[in-house]
Amino acid sequence: MERLRGMHEYYTNTPRHWSSHSEKYTGADSLISALDDGWKLYHRVYRQEIILSGGRYTHIYFFELYKDQSIATMAVMDTPIIVRLVKKYHLQLAETTPHAEDETVEAPAIKIRA
């Protein structure tokens, strides 16, 4: 995948590491850093609506990534750059919902085929 230039140049100036052990979700800069580091996107991305305080809501996108023999799911907060990335690479968008009693952000059960 080519470098994601022209979307937001400053996102790519400083690489950003993300780990699901330290943060539930991250920003677009972490996804761009992973892609720059050689990770590739699978064709499907999952989107989950979450409710924030004050009745506001947003979406979390779950990107399936692979590199060599490694597979990862990165949870990324909704931003215009993410919406453009999904459109630009014609990623298949699938909606997922949390359990009614549990509004926490968790990656959906994803089966990845080799």
N, CA, C and O atoms as a GROMACS GRO file, in nm:
protein
  456
    1MET      N    1   0.085  -0.117   0.000
    1MET     CA    2   0.000   0.000   0.000
    1MET      C    3   0.089   0.124   0.000
    1MET      O    4   0.186   0.133   0.076
    2GLU      N    5   0.055   0.214  -0.084
    2GLU     CA    6   0.133   0.338  -0.089
    2GLU      C    7   0.115   0.418   0.039
    2GLU      O    8   0.017   0.401   0.113
    3ARG      N    9   0.210   0.505   0.065
    3ARG     CA   10   0.202   0.590   0.183
    3ARG      C   11   0.078   0.678   0.171
    3ARG      O   12   0.045   0.725   0.062
    4LEU      N   13   0.012   0.701   0.280
    4LEU     CA   14  -0.116   0.773   0.279
    4LEU      C   15  -0.096   0.924   0.278
    4LEU      O   16  -0.144   0.994   0.367
    5ARG      N   17  -0.026   0.972   0.182
    5ARG     CA   18  -0.001   1.116   0.170
    5ARG      C   19  -0.123   1.187   0.116
    5ARG      O   20  -0.206   1.127   0.048
    6GLY      N   21  -0.134   1.313   0.147
    6GLY     CA   22  -0.243   1.393   0.096
    6GLY      C   23  -0.367   1.387   0.183
    6GLY      O   24  -0.461   1.464   0.160
    7MET      N   25  -0.371   1.299   0.281
    7MET     CA   26  -0.486   1.292   0.369
    7MET      C   27  -0.468   1.391   0.483
    7MET      O   28  -0.550   1.481   0.502
    8HIS      N   29  -0.362   1.376   0.557
    8HIS     CA   30  -0.321   1.470   0.661
    8HIS      C   31  -0.173   1.449   0.680
    8HIS      O   32  -0.132   1.354   0.747
    9GLU      N   33  -0.094   1.534   0.623
    9GLU     CA   34   0.051   1.517   0.621
    9GLU      C   35   0.111   1.504   0.761
    9GLU      O   36   0.201   1.423   0.780
   10TYR      N   37   0.064   1.581   0.856
   10TYR     CA   38   0.124   1.580   0.989
   10TYR      C   39   0.104   1.449   1.063
   10TYR      O   40   0.180   1.419   1.156
   11TYR      N   41   0.004   1.369   1.026
   11TYR     CA   42  -0.016   1.240   1.091
   11TYR      C   43   0.103   1.147   1.070
   11TYR      O   44   0.132   1.063   1.156
   12THR      N   45   0.170   1.162   0.959
   12THR     CA   46   0.276   1.067   0.923
   12THR      C   47   0.414   1.116   0.960
   12THR      O   48   0.512   1.043   0.939
   13ASN      N   49   0.428   1.235   1.015
   13ASN     CA   50   0.560   1.287   1.048
   13ASN      C   51   0.625   1.213   1.164
   13ASN      O   52   0.747   1.193   1.162
   14THR      N   53   0.551   1.174   1.263
   14THR     CA   54   0.605   1.105   1.380
   14THR      C   55   0.535   0.971   1.395
   14THR      O   56   0.414   0.966   1.418
   15PRO      N   57   0.610   0.861   1.383
   15PRO     CA   58   0.546   0.729   1.399
   15PRO      C   59   0.485   0.714   1.538
   15PRO      O   60   0.539   0.765   1.636
   16ARG      N   61   0.373   0.645   1.545
   16ARG     CA   62   0.305   0.624   1.672
   16ARG      C   63   0.277   0.477   1.692
   16ARG      O   64   0.215   0.413   1.607
   17HIS      N   65   0.323   0.424   1.802
   17HIS     CA   66   0.300   0.284   1.836
   17HIS      C   67   0.169   0.272   1.914
   17HIS      O   68   0.134   0.362   1.991
   18TRP      N   69   0.098   0.161   1.893
   18TRP     CA   70  -0.024   0.134   1.968
   18TRP      C   71  -0.026  -0.010   2.012
   18TRP      O   72   0.017  -0.099   1.938
   19SER      N   73  -0.076  -0.036   2.130
   19SER     CA   74  -0.094  -0.171   2.181
   19SER      C   75  -0.232  -0.180   2.245
   19SER      O   76  -0.273  -0.092   2.321
   20SER      N   77  -0.302  -0.287   2.214
   20SER     CA   78  -0.436  -0.306   2.273
   20SER      C   79  -0.426  -0.331   2.424
   20SER      O   80  -0.527  -0.322   2.495
   21HIS      N   81  -0.307  -0.362   2.473
   21HIS     CA   82  -0.288  -0.382   2.617
   21HIS      C   83  -0.283  -0.249   2.693
   21HIS      O   84  -0.304  -0.246   2.814
   22SER      N   85  -0.253  -0.139   2.621
   22SER     CA   86  -0.241  -0.011   2.689
   22SER      C   87  -0.357   0.085   2.658
   22SER      O   88  -0.386   0.174   2.737
   23GLU      N   89  -0.422   0.067   2.543
   23GLU     CA   90  -0.534   0.154   2.504
   23GLU      C   91  -0.642   0.069   2.438
   23GLU      O   92  -0.611  -0.024   2.362
   24LYS      N   93  -0.769   0.098   2.464
   24LYS     CA   94  -0.878   0.026   2.398
   24LYS      C   95  -0.882   0.058   2.249
   24LYS      O   96  -0.906  -0.030   2.167
   25TYR      N   97  -0.860   0.184   2.216
   25TYR     CA   98  -0.861   0.225   2.076
   25TYR      C   99  -0.762   0.338   2.058
   25TYR      O  100  -0.710   0.394   2.154
   26THR      N  101  -0.735   0.370   1.933
   26THR     CA  102  -0.631   0.467   1.900
   26THR      C  103  -0.680   0.560   1.791
   26THR      O  104  -0.795   0.554   1.749
   27GLY      N  105  -0.590   0.647   1.745
   27GLY     CA  106  -0.622   0.740   1.638
   27GLY      C  107  -0.568   0.693   1.504
   27GLY      O  108  -0.497   0.592   1.495
   28ALA      N  109  -0.601   0.767   1.401
   28ALA     CA  110  -0.558   0.733   1.266
   28ALA      C  111  -0.407   0.730   1.252
   28ALA      O  112  -0.354   0.657   1.168
   29ASP      N  113  -0.336   0.810   1.332
   29ASP     CA  114  -0.190   0.814   1.321
   29ASP      C  115  -0.127   0.679   1.352
   29ASP      O  116  -0.026   0.644   1.292
   30SER      N  117  -0.184   0.603   1.443
   30SER     CA  118  -0.131   0.469   1.474
   30SER      C  119  -0.151   0.373   1.358
   30SER      O  120  -0.063   0.293   1.327
   31LEU      N  121  -0.267   0.382   1.293
   31LEU     CA  122  -0.293   0.296   1.178
   31LEU      C  123  -0.197   0.330   1.064
   31LEU      O  124  -0.142   0.240   1.001
   32ILE      N  125  -0.176   0.457   1.039
   32ILE     CA  126  -0.084   0.499   0.934
   32ILE      C  127   0.057   0.454   0.966
   32ILE      O  128   0.130   0.409   0.877
   33SER      N  129   0.098   0.465   1.092
   33SER     CA  130   0.232   0.418   1.132
   33SER      C  131   0.246   0.268   1.107
   33SER      O  132   0.351   0.223   1.060
   34ALA      N  133   0.143   0.191   1.139
   34ALA     CA  134   0.148   0.046   1.117
   34ALA      C  135   0.159   0.014   0.968
   34ALA      O  136   0.236  -0.074   0.928
   35LEU      N  137   0.083   0.085   0.886
   35LEU     CA  138   0.090   0.063   0.741
   35LEU      C  139   0.227   0.100   0.687
   35LEU      O  140   0.280   0.032   0.600
   36ASP      N  141   0.283   0.208   0.736
   36ASP     CA  142   0.418   0.248   0.696
   36ASP      C  143   0.523   0.146   0.739
   36ASP      O  144   0.628   0.133   0.676
   37ASP      N  145   0.493   0.074   0.847
   37ASP     CA  146   0.586  -0.027   0.899
   37ASP      C  147   0.570  -0.163   0.830
   37ASP      O  148   0.634  -0.260   0.870
   38GLY      N  149   0.487  -0.170   0.728
   38GLY     CA  150   0.475  -0.292   0.651
   38GLY      C  151   0.350  -0.375   0.676
   38GLY      O  152   0.331  -0.478   0.611
   39TRP      N  153   0.266  -0.333   0.768
   39TRP     CA  154   0.140  -0.405   0.790
   39TRP      C  155   0.048  -0.379   0.671
   39TRP      O  156   0.052  -0.271   0.612
   40LYS      N  157  -0.033  -0.476   0.636
   40LYS     CA  158  -0.128  -0.467   0.525
   40LYS      C  159  -0.270  -0.480   0.579
   40LYS      O  160  -0.292  -0.542   0.684
   41LEU      N  161  -0.365  -0.422   0.507
   41LEU     CA  162  -0.507  -0.427   0.546
   41LEU      C  163  -0.578  -0.542   0.477
   41LEU      O  164  -0.557  -0.566   0.358
   42TYR      N  165  -0.661  -0.613   0.551
   42TYR     CA  166  -0.755  -0.704   0.489
   42TYR      C  167  -0.866  -0.620   0.428
   42TYR      O  168  -0.879  -0.502   0.461
   43HIS      N  169  -0.946  -0.678   0.342
   43HIS     CA  170  -1.047  -0.602   0.267
   43HIS      C  171  -1.168  -0.562   0.350
   43HIS      O  172  -1.248  -0.480   0.305
   44ARG      N  173  -1.185  -0.618   0.470
   44ARG     CA  174  -1.303  -0.586   0.549
   44ARG      C  175  -1.264  -0.509   0.675
   44ARG      O  176  -1.163  -0.538   0.739
   45VAL      N  177  -1.347  -0.411   0.709
   45VAL     CA  178  -1.331  -0.336   0.834
   45VAL      C  179  -1.467  -0.338   0.905
   45VAL      O  180  -1.572  -0.325   0.842
   46TYR      N  181  -1.461  -0.353   1.036
   46TYR     CA  182  -1.583  -0.357   1.117
   46TYR      C  183  -1.600  -0.223   1.188
   46TYR      O  184  -1.502  -0.161   1.231
   47ARG      N  185  -1.725  -0.178   1.200
   47ARG     CA  186  -1.754  -0.051   1.266
   47ARG      C  187  -1.856  -0.074   1.377
   47ARG      O  188  -1.957  -0.142   1.358
   48GLN      N  189  -1.826  -0.016   1.493
   48GLN     CA  190  -1.914  -0.030   1.610
   48GLN      C  191  -1.947   0.108   1.663
   48GLN      O  192  -1.858   0.191   1.683
   49GLU      N  193  -2.075   0.133   1.687
   49GLU     CA  194  -2.117   0.259   1.748
   49GLU      C  195  -2.100   0.248   1.898
   49GLU      O  196  -2.138   0.149   1.960
   50ILE      N  197  -2.041   0.353   1.957
   50ILE     CA  198  -2.029   0.358   2.103
   50ILE      C  199  -2.092   0.488   2.151
   50ILE      O  200  -2.090   0.590   2.082
   51ILE      N  201  -2.148   0.482   2.271
   51ILE     CA  202  -2.211   0.599   2.330
   51ILE      C  203  -2.113   0.664   2.428
   51ILE      O  204  -2.056   0.597   2.514
   52LEU      N  205  -2.096   0.793   2.412
   52LEU     CA  206  -2.008   0.870   2.500
   52LEU      C  207  -2.093   0.942   2.605
   52LEU      O  208  -2.216   0.933   2.601
   53SER      N  209  -2.030   1.012   2.695
   53SER     CA  210  -2.105   1.086   2.796
   53SER      C  211  -2.189   1.195   2.731
   53SER      O  212  -2.156   1.244   2.624
   54GLY      N  213  -2.295   1.231   2.795
   54GLY     CA  214  -2.382   1.337   2.746
   54GLY      C  215  -2.468   1.294   2.628
   54GLY      O  216  -2.524   1.379   2.559
   55GLY      N  217  -2.480   1.164   2.605
   55GLY     CA  218  -2.564   1.116   2.496
   55GLY      C  219  -2.499   1.126   2.359
   55GLY      O  220  -2.563   1.096   2.258
   56ARG      N  221  -2.374   1.167   2.355
   56ARG     CA  222  -2.305   1.174   2.226
   56ARG      C  223  -2.260   1.033   2.186
   56ARG      O  224  -2.250   0.944   2.270
   57TYR      N  225  -2.235   1.015   2.059
   57TYR     CA  226  -2.186   0.885   2.014
   57TYR      C  227  -2.079   0.904   1.907
   57TYR      O  228  -2.066   1.011   1.848
   58THR      N  229  -2.005   0.799   1.884
   58THR     CA  230  -1.905   0.796   1.777
   58THR      C  231  -1.893   0.651   1.731
   58THR      O  232  -1.965   0.564   1.780
   59HIS      N  233  -1.804   0.626   1.640
   59HIS     CA  234  -1.780   0.490   1.591
   59HIS      C  235  -1.635   0.452   1.616
   59HIS      O  236  -1.545   0.536   1.616
   60ILE      N  237  -1.615   0.324   1.638
   60ILE     CA  238  -1.482   0.266   1.644
   60ILE      C  239  -1.472   0.170   1.526
   60ILE      O  240  -1.560   0.086   1.504
   61TYR      N  241  -1.365   0.182   1.450
   61TYR     CA  242  -1.340   0.094   1.336
   61TYR      C  243  -1.238  -0.011   1.377
   61TYR      O  244  -1.136   0.021   1.439
   62PHE      N  245  -1.264  -0.135   1.343
   62PHE     CA  246  -1.172  -0.246   1.373
   62PHE      C  247  -1.108  -0.290   1.242
   62PHE      O  248  -1.172  -0.354   1.158
   63PHE      N  249  -0.981  -0.257   1.227
   63PHE     CA  250  -0.907  -0.292   1.106
   63PHE      C  251  -0.833  -0.422   1.128
   63PHE      O  252  -0.764  -0.439   1.229
   64GLU      N  253  -0.846  -0.514   1.034
   64GLU     CA  254  -0.772  -0.639   1.036
   64GLU      C  255  -0.641  -0.615   0.961
   64GLU      O  256  -0.641  -0.574   0.845
   65LEU      N  257  -0.531  -0.641   1.028
   65LEU     CA  258  -0.398  -0.617   0.971
   65LEU      C  259  -0.317  -0.746   0.969
   65LEU      O  260  -0.335  -0.833   1.054
   66TYR      N  261  -0.228  -0.757   0.872
   66TYR     CA  262  -0.138  -0.872   0.870
   66TYR      C  263   0.000  -0.828   0.822
   66TYR      O  264   0.014  -0.734   0.744
   67LYS      N  265   0.101  -0.900   0.871
   67LYS     CA  266   0.240  -0.876   0.833
   67LYS      C  267   0.316  -1.005   0.856
   67LYS      O  268   0.317  -1.058   0.967
   68ASP      N  269   0.378  -1.056   0.752
   68ASP     CA  270   0.448  -1.184   0.760
   68ASP      C  271   0.349  -1.288   0.814
   68ASP      O  272   0.246  -1.312   0.751
   69GLN      N  273   0.379  -1.350   0.926
   69GLN     CA  274   0.290  -1.451   0.985
   69GLN      C  275   0.206  -1.395   1.100
   69GLN      O  276   0.138  -1.470   1.170
   70SER      N  277   0.209  -1.265   1.119
   70SER     CA  278   0.136  -1.202   1.230
   70SER      C  279   0.004  -1.144   1.184
   70SER      O  280  -0.007  -1.093   1.072
   71ILE      N  281  -0.096  -1.152   1.271
   71ILE     CA  282  -0.228  -1.095   1.245
   71ILE      C  283  -0.266  -1.010   1.365
   71ILE      O  284  -0.243  -1.050   1.479
   72ALA      N  285  -0.326  -0.893   1.340
   72ALA     CA  286  -0.366  -0.804   1.448
   72ALA      C  287  -0.497  -0.735   1.412
   72ALA      O  288  -0.529  -0.718   1.294
   73THR      N  289  -0.571  -0.695   1.513
   73THR     CA  290  -0.690  -0.612   1.495
   73THR      C  291  -0.664  -0.481   1.567
   73THR      O  292  -0.636  -0.480   1.687
   74MET      N  293  -0.674  -0.370   1.495
   74MET     CA  294  -0.651  -0.238   1.553
   74MET      C  295  -0.784  -0.163   1.560
   74MET      O  296  -0.853  -0.148   1.459
   75ALA      N  297  -0.819  -0.118   1.679
   75ALA     CA  298  -0.941  -0.041   1.701
   75ALA      C  299  -0.907   0.107   1.688
   75ALA      O  300  -0.824   0.160   1.762
   76VAL      N  301  -0.972   0.174   1.592
   76VAL     CA  302  -0.939   0.313   1.560
   76VAL      C  303  -1.065   0.399   1.570
   76VAL      O  304  -1.171   0.364   1.518
   77MET      N  305  -1.052   0.511   1.639
   77MET     CA  306  -1.162   0.605   1.655
   77MET      C  307  -1.200   0.670   1.522
   77MET      O  308  -1.114   0.697   1.438
   78ASP      N  309  -1.327   0.696   1.504
   78ASP     CA  310  -1.380   0.758   1.383
   78ASP      C  311  -1.327   0.900   1.365
   78ASP      O  312  -1.340   0.983   1.454
   79THR      N  313  -1.269   0.925   1.250
   79THR     CA  314  -1.226   1.059   1.211
   79THR      C  315  -1.244   1.070   1.060
   79THR      O  316  -1.261   0.968   0.993
   80PRO      N  317  -1.242   1.189   1.004
   80PRO     CA  318  -1.254   1.202   0.859
   80PRO      C  319  -1.146   1.126   0.783
   80PRO      O  320  -1.173   1.073   0.675
   81ILE      N  321  -1.026   1.119   0.836
   81ILE     CA  322  -0.920   1.046   0.765
   81ILE      C  323  -0.952   0.897   0.757
   81ILE      O  324  -0.920   0.833   0.657
   82ILE      N  325  -1.014   0.841   0.859
   82ILE     CA  326  -1.052   0.699   0.856
   82ILE      C  327  -1.162   0.676   0.754
   82ILE      O  328  -1.158   0.578   0.679
   83VAL      N  329  -1.260   0.764   0.749
   83VAL     CA  330  -1.368   0.752   0.651
   83VAL      C  331  -1.310   0.757   0.510
   83VAL      O  332  -1.350   0.678   0.424
   84ARG      N  333  -1.216   0.849   0.485
   84ARG     CA  334  -1.154   0.859   0.352
   84ARG      C  335  -1.070   0.735   0.320
   84ARG      O  336  -1.069   0.690   0.206
   85LEU      N  337  -1.000   0.680   0.420
   85LEU     CA  338  -0.919   0.561   0.398
   85LEU      C  339  -1.008   0.443   0.356
   85LEU      O  340  -0.973   0.370   0.264
   86VAL      N  341  -1.120   0.425   0.424
   86VAL     CA  342  -1.213   0.316   0.391
   86VAL      C  343  -1.263   0.332   0.247
   86VAL      O  344  -1.270   0.233   0.173
   87LYS      N  345  -1.296   0.453   0.208
   87LYS     CA  346  -1.344   0.478   0.072
   87LYS      C  347  -1.232   0.462  -0.031
   87LYS      O  348  -1.252   0.401  -0.136
   88LYS      N  349  -1.116   0.518  -0.001
   88LYS     CA  350  -1.004   0.516  -0.096
   88LYS      C  351  -0.963   0.374  -0.132
   88LYS      O  352  -0.933   0.345  -0.248
   89TYR      N  353  -0.960   0.285  -0.034
   89TYR     CA  354  -0.915   0.148  -0.059
   89TYR      C  355  -1.031   0.051  -0.076
   89TYR      O  356  -1.011  -0.071  -0.076
   90HIS      N  357  -1.152   0.104  -0.092
   90HIS     CA  358  -1.271   0.022  -0.119
   90HIS      C  359  -1.284  -0.094  -0.020
   90HIS      O  360  -1.310  -0.208  -0.058
   91LEU      N  361  -1.264  -0.061   0.108
   91LEU     CA  362  -1.275  -0.164   0.211
   91LEU      C  363  -1.422  -0.195   0.236
   91LEU      O  364  -1.507  -0.106   0.234
   92GLN      N  365  -1.451  -0.321   0.258
   92GLN     CA  366  -1.586  -0.365   0.286
   92GLN      C  367  -1.618  -0.332   0.431
   92GLN      O  368  -1.547  -0.376   0.522
   93LEU      N  369  -1.725  -0.256   0.454
   93LEU     CA  370  -1.761  -0.211   0.587
   93LEU      C  371  -1.873  -0.299   0.642
   93LEU      O  372  -1.977  -0.316   0.579
   94ALA      N  373  -1.851  -0.353   0.761
   94ALA     CA  374  -1.951  -0.436   0.828
   94ALA      C  375  -1.980  -0.374   0.964
   94ALA      O  376  -1.889  -0.338   1.039
   95GLU      N  377  -2.109  -0.363   0.996
   95GLU     CA  378  -2.150  -0.307   1.125
   95GLU      C  379  -2.150  -0.418   1.230
   95GLU      O  380  -2.184  -0.532   1.200
   96THR      N  381  -2.112  -0.384   1.351
   96THR     CA  382  -2.117  -0.475   1.463
   96THR      C  383  -2.171  -0.398   1.582
   96THR      O  384  -2.149  -0.277   1.592
   97THR      N  385  -2.241  -0.464   1.671
   97THR     CA  386  -2.299  -0.396   1.787
   97THR      C  387  -2.252  -0.463   1.915
   97THR      O  388  -2.235  -0.585   1.919
   98PRO      N  389  -2.232  -0.384   2.021
   98PRO     CA  390  -2.197  -0.443   2.150
   98PRO      C  391  -2.320  -0.509   2.210
   98PRO      O  392  -2.433  -0.483   2.167
   99HIS      N  393  -2.300  -0.593   2.309
   99HIS     CA  394  -2.413  -0.652   2.381
   99HIS      C  395  -2.489  -0.539   2.450
   99HIS      O  396  -2.428  -0.442   2.496
  100ALA      N  397  -2.619  -0.551   2.457
  100ALA     CA  398  -2.703  -0.444   2.514
  100ALA      C  399  -2.660  -0.405   2.654
  100ALA      O  400  -2.663  -0.287   2.689
  101GLU      N  401  -2.620  -0.502   2.736
  101GLU     CA  402  -2.582  -0.470   2.874
  101GLU      C  403  -2.437  -0.429   2.887
  101GLU      O  404  -2.394  -0.389   2.996
  102ASP      N  405  -2.360  -0.439   2.780
  102ASP     CA  406  -2.216  -0.412   2.788
  102ASP      C  407  -2.176  -0.318   2.675
  102ASP      O  408  -2.164  -0.361   2.560
  103GLU      N  409  -2.154  -0.193   2.705
  103GLU     CA  410  -2.120  -0.093   2.604
  103GLU      C  411  -1.968  -0.078   2.585
  103GLU      O  412  -1.923   0.019   2.524
  104THR      N  413  -1.890  -0.171   2.637
  104THR     CA  414  -1.745  -0.158   2.625
  104THR      C  415  -1.700  -0.186   2.482
  104THR      O  416  -1.766  -0.258   2.407
  105VAL      N  417  -1.587  -0.129   2.448
  105VAL     CA  418  -1.532  -0.148   2.315
  105VAL      C  419  -1.448  -0.275   2.314
  105VAL      O  420  -1.347  -0.286   2.384
  106GLU      N  421  -1.490  -0.369   2.233
  106GLU     CA  422  -1.413  -0.492   2.217
  106GLU      C  423  -1.416  -0.530   2.070
  106GLU      O  424  -1.515  -0.507   2.000
  107ALA      N  425  -1.307  -0.588   2.024
  107ALA     CA  426  -1.302  -0.632   1.885
  107ALA      C  427  -1.406  -0.740   1.863
  107ALA      O  428  -1.423  -0.828   1.948
  108PRO      N  429  -1.476  -0.735   1.751
  108PRO     CA  430  -1.572  -0.840   1.721
  108PRO      C  431  -1.499  -0.972   1.695
  108PRO      O  432  -1.378  -0.973   1.670
  109ALA      N  433  -1.570  -1.081   1.702
  109ALA     CA  434  -1.509  -1.209   1.670
  109ALA      C  435  -1.478  -1.210   1.521
  109ALA      O  436  -1.570  -1.213   1.438
  110ILE      N  437  -1.353  -1.209   1.487
  110ILE     CA  438  -1.311  -1.200   1.347
  110ILE      C  439  -1.239  -1.328   1.309
  110ILE      O  440  -1.142  -1.368   1.374
  111LYS      N  441  -1.286  -1.392   1.205
  111LYS     CA  442  -1.218  -1.509   1.153
  111LYS      C  443  -1.142  -1.465   1.028
  111LYS      O  444  -1.202  -1.420   0.931
  112ILE      N  445  -1.012  -1.479   1.034
  112ILE     CA  446  -0.929  -1.437   0.922
  112ILE      C  447  -0.879  -1.559   0.848
  112ILE      O  448  -0.822  -1.650   0.908
  113ARG      N  449  -0.901  -1.559   0.718
  113ARG     CA  450  -0.855  -1.670   0.636
  113ARG      C  451  -0.719  -1.637   0.578
  113ARG      O  452  -0.692  -1.523   0.539
  114ALA      N  453  -0.634  -1.737   0.571
  114ALA     CA  454  -0.499  -1.718   0.515
  114ALA      C  455  -0.505  -1.713   0.364
  114ALA      O  456  -0.402  -1.697   0.298
   0.00000   0.00000   0.00000
